Amino acid sequence: MKNIYLLKILFLIGSSFINAEVLSNIKIKSDKVEFEVDFNKISFLDNVSIDSKYISISASSAVYDDKNKVINMSGAPSKITSNKENNIFYGLADKILFFNNERVHLIGNATMEYEGISITSNLIIFNPITGNISTE
C-alpha cells in the first residue's frame, strides 16, 4: 500500500494544479494513484483510506477534484468512522463526499450510528466537528 501525503504530491505536480490549503491535514493511502492534470483531479484506486483529525474513511476508490475542492469516494460500501474519543460515530454509504471544511455527505443506502441513534436515508449530511446531522 502506498502512503500518499498530499503535500508531497503538490510539490511533484506543481502548485498550480492543487490548492495545498484544502487538504494539508489529510493523509490518503491507496494501492494506485493516477494524476489527471488536464482535469485537475487525482484518482486513488484500490484499498483507499483517508484520515483527518476528525474522521477515517475507507473506500474502493477516491477522486480529489481541485475545482470543487471535494474528495469523492465510492465503494461497496464506503465506511466512515470517528477519530475523536468524545464524538463517536460510524457510517456506511455507496458514496461519500468529503469537503474541505470536513463536512461529509453520505449518499446512496446511507446509514449512520451516532450517539445511540441509527439514521438511514439516501442522503445524510454530517459535520464531524460540530456533530450536526441532516437528511435532505
C-alpha positions as a LaTeX table, in Angstrom:
\begin{tabular}{lrrr}
\hline
Residue & $x$ (\AA) & $y$ (\AA) & $z$ (\AA) \\
\hline
Met1 & 0.00 & 0.00 & 0.00 \\
Lys2 & 1.41 & 3.37 & $-0.99$ \\
Asn3 & 1.33 & 6.18 & 1.52 \\
Ile4 & 0.40 & 9.37 & $-0.23$ \\
Tyr5 & 0.90 & 12.65 & 1.53 \\
Leu6 & $-0.85$ & 15.33 & $-0.48$ \\
Leu7 & 1.71 & 17.98 & 0.33 \\
Lys8 & 4.46 & 15.85 & $-1.22$ \\
Ile9 & 2.30 & 15.31 & $-4.27$ \\
Leu10 & 1.75 & 19.03 & $-4.54$ \\
Phe11 & 5.44 & 19.69 & $-4.88$ \\
Leu12 & 5.78 & 16.98 & $-7.52$ \\
Ile13 & 2.99 & 18.16 & $-9.79$ \\
Gly14 & 3.16 & 21.89 & $-9.22$ \\
Ser15 & 1.23 & 24.27 & $-7.06$ \\
Ser16 & $-0.88$ & 25.48 & $-9.97$ \\
Phe17 & $-2.71$ & 22.14 & $-10.03$ \\
Ile18 & $-3.85$ & 21.57 & $-6.44$ \\
Asn19 & $-4.65$ & 24.02 & $-3.65$ \\
Ala20 & $-2.33$ & 22.98 & $-0.80$ \\
Glu21 & $-4.50$ & 24.56 & 1.90 \\
Val22 & $-7.53$ & 22.40 & 1.15 \\
Leu23 & $-6.05$ & 19.02 & 2.01 \\
Ser24 & $-2.98$ & 19.87 & 4.05 \\
Asn25 & $-4.08$ & 17.89 & 7.12 \\
Ile26 & $-5.39$ & 14.82 & 5.32 \\
Lys27 & $-3.48$ & 11.57 & 4.79 \\
Ile28 & $-4.51$ & 9.35 & 1.87 \\
Lys29 & $-3.34$ & 5.79 & 1.28 \\
Ser30 & $-4.08$ & 3.65 & $-1.78$ \\
Asp31 & $-2.56$ & 0.92 & $-3.91$ \\
Lys32 & $-2.54$ & 3.07 & $-7.04$ \\
Val33 & $-2.56$ & 6.80 & $-7.86$ \\
Glu34 & $-3.39$ & 8.43 & $-11.19$ \\
Phe35 & $-2.95$ & 12.14 & $-11.98$ \\
Glu36 & $-5.39$ & 13.76 & $-14.41$ \\
Val37 & $-3.65$ & 17.09 & $-14.87$ \\
Asp38 & $-5.98$ & 18.23 & $-17.66$ \\
Phe39 & $-8.99$ & 17.83 & $-15.34$ \\
Asn40 & $-7.31$ & 18.97 & $-12.08$ \\
Lys41 & $-8.01$ & 15.59 & $-10.46$ \\
Ile42 & $-6.11$ & 12.90 & $-8.61$ \\
Ser43 & $-7.57$ & 9.39 & $-8.54$ \\
Phe44 & $-6.76$ & 6.98 & $-5.73$ \\
Leu45 & $-7.56$ & 3.37 & $-6.60$ \\
Asp46 & $-7.84$ & 0.13 & $-4.60$ \\
Asn47 & $-7.76$ & $-0.09$ & $-0.79$ \\
Val48 & $-8.22$ & 3.63 & $-0.23$ \\
Ser49 & $-8.08$ & 5.03 & 3.29 \\
Ile50 & $-8.38$ & 8.69 & 4.20 \\
Asp51 & $-7.56$ & 10.05 & 7.64 \\
Ser52 & $-8.02$ & 13.51 & 9.09 \\
Lys53 & $-8.11$ & 14.90 & 12.60 \\
Tyr54 & $-11.81$ & 14.02 & 12.91 \\
Ile55 & $-12.56$ & 11.06 & 10.61 \\
Ser56 & $-11.29$ & 7.94 & 8.88 \\
Ile57 & $-12.85$ & 6.77 & 5.62 \\
Ser58 & $-12.23$ & 3.55 & 3.72 \\
Ala59 & $-13.35$ & 3.06 & 0.11 \\
Ser60 & $-12.60$ & 1.21 & $-3.10$ \\
Ser61 & $-11.66$ & 4.41 & $-4.91$ \\
Ala62 & $-11.45$ & 8.15 & $-4.39$ \\
Val63 & $-11.07$ & 11.17 & $-6.66$ \\
Tyr64 & $-9.86$ & 14.55 & $-5.45$ \\
Asp65 & $-11.44$ & 17.29 & $-7.59$ \\
Asp66 & $-9.48$ & 20.52 & $-7.18$ \\
Lys67 & $-12.10$ & 22.61 & $-9.00$ \\
Asn68 & $-14.84$ & 21.69 & $-6.49$ \\
Lys69 & $-12.47$ & 21.11 & $-3.53$ \\
Val70 & $-14.01$ & 17.73 & $-2.71$ \\
Ile71 & $-12.92$ & 14.11 & $-2.39$ \\
Asn72 & $-15.48$ & 11.72 & $-3.90$ \\
Met73 & $-15.18$ & 8.19 & $-2.51$ \\
Ser74 & $-17.03$ & 5.10 & $-3.65$ \\
Gly75 & $-17.06$ & 1.51 & $-2.55$ \\
Ala76 & $-19.28$ & $-1.37$ & $-1.76$ \\
Pro77 & $-19.92$ & 0.34 & 0.63 \\
Ser78 & $-17.60$ & 3.13 & 1.75 \\
Lys79 & $-17.17$ & 3.39 & 5.53 \\
Ile80 & $-16.63$ & 6.37 & 7.82 \\
Thr81 & $-15.60$ & 6.29 & 11.50 \\
Ser82 & $-14.72$ & 8.83 & 14.14 \\
Asn83 & $-11.16$ & 9.72 & 15.13 \\
Lys84 & $-12.24$ & 11.61 & 18.26 \\
Glu85 & $-12.99$ & 9.90 & 21.57 \\
Asn86 & $-15.80$ & 12.24 & 22.62 \\
Asn87 & $-17.57$ & 12.24 & 19.24 \\
Ile88 & $-18.12$ & 8.60 & 18.25 \\
Phe89 & $-19.95$ & 7.77 & 15.01 \\
Tyr90 & $-19.93$ & 5.13 & 12.30 \\
Gly91 & $-21.47$ & 5.23 & 8.84 \\
Leu92 & $-21.80$ & 3.39 & 5.54 \\
Ala93 & $-22.85$ & 4.57 & 2.08 \\
Asp94 & $-22.43$ & 3.79 & $-1.60$ \\
Lys95 & $-20.62$ & 7.12 & $-1.98$ \\
Ile96 & $-19.07$ & 9.57 & 0.48 \\
Leu97 & $-18.19$ & 13.17 & $-0.36$ \\
Phe98 & $-15.57$ & 14.81 & 1.87 \\
Phe99 & $-15.43$ & 18.60 & 1.62 \\
Asn100 & $-12.55$ & 20.94 & 2.50 \\
Asn101 & $-14.36$ & 22.10 & 5.66 \\
Glu102 & $-14.54$ & 18.42 & 6.77 \\
Arg103 & $-18.29$ & 18.29 & 6.14 \\
Val104 & $-19.33$ & 14.88 & 4.86 \\
His105 & $-22.18$ & 13.68 & 2.62 \\
Leu106 & $-23.13$ & 10.01 & 2.75 \\
Ile107 & $-25.05$ & 9.22 & $-0.44$ \\
Gly108 & $-26.98$ & 6.11 & $-1.50$ \\
Asn109 & $-28.05$ & 3.43 & 1.00 \\
Ala110 & $-26.62$ & 5.65 & 3.73 \\
Thr111 & $-26.71$ & 4.62 & 7.37 \\
Met112 & $-25.14$ & 6.27 & 10.38 \\
Glu113 & $-24.86$ & 5.42 & 14.07 \\
Tyr114 & $-24.31$ & 8.49 & 16.24 \\
Glu115 & $-24.84$ & 8.88 & 20.00 \\
Gly116 & $-27.04$ & 5.78 & 20.15 \\
Ile117 & $-29.22$ & 6.90 & 17.25 \\
Ser118 & $-29.42$ & 4.98 & 13.99 \\
Ile119 & $-30.18$ & 7.02 & 10.86 \\
Thr120 & $-30.98$ & 5.63 & 7.41 \\
Ser121 & $-31.54$ & 7.80 & 4.34 \\
Asn122 & $-30.50$ & 8.21 & 0.73 \\
Leu123 & $-28.52$ & 11.32 & 1.81 \\
Ile124 & $-27.03$ & 12.08 & 5.22 \\
Ile125 & $-25.12$ & 15.35 & 5.68 \\
Phe126 & $-22.81$ & 15.27 & 8.67 \\
Asn127 & $-20.39$ & 17.68 & 10.25 \\
Pro128 & $-17.94$ & 15.64 & 12.38 \\
Ile129 & $-16.64$ & 18.80 & 14.08 \\
Thr130 & $-20.00$ & 20.03 & 15.40 \\
Gly131 & $-21.95$ & 16.73 & 15.31 \\
Asn132 & $-24.76$ & 18.30 & 13.28 \\
Ile133 & $-26.67$ & 15.84 & 11.07 \\
Ser134 & $-29.34$ & 16.44 & 8.45 \\
Thr135 & $-31.08$ & 14.38 & 5.80 \\
Glu136 & $-32.35$ & 16.06 & 2.66 \\
\hline
\end{tabular}
